[in-house]
Amino acid sequence: MMALLQRVRQARVEVAGRVVGEIGAGLLVLLCAERGDGNAQSEKLLAKILKLRIFSDAAGKMNHSLQNLDGSGQIGGLLVVSQFSLAADASGGNRPSFTAAAAPEEGKRLYDYFVAQARLLHPLVQTGEFAADMQVSLVNDGPVTIPLRVLPADGAPS
């Protein structure tokens, strides 16, 4: 399972002109389930995202996590957007292959599982709409953009 994290000052997702998810300061998470992923990868990735210290302290060092944005206890928002295209492989030509991505049904199940777990562990969770044509807008803070990947239990690439 993989994610691309973007530290944001604000972010929103629109579908057909309506806002379906929006946060202020926090993390935009572009999430992709790969073949072979399961609940364990989802849980491990979420735990890493929630604890990742990528928000600045008073000295400007990345010492705070999403759950303590600025050291004062302020909690940041988490906007989770499904993005199967993170699994793209363009090594074989000019048209990317997405065969590494989980099948749509399994991708949706894992996306929904990730979001449900996030809502249990974090109070400010918004989402995009799985498999929809979404327009994502954000103000990247820093900019800070971090790729994360959790491999299946056997350690083999998905």
TANORWO-V907713 format. One record per helix or strand of 3 or more residues. SS is the DSSP state (H for helix, E for strand). FROM is the first residue (numbers start at 0). TO is the last residue. If there is no record, write none. Layout:
BEGIN
SS/FROM/TO  SS/FROM/TO
END
This chain:
BEGIN
E/1/14  E/17/22  E/25/31  H/38/50  E/61/63  H/65/67  E/76/81  H/83/86  H/103/120  E/124/126  E/133/148
END
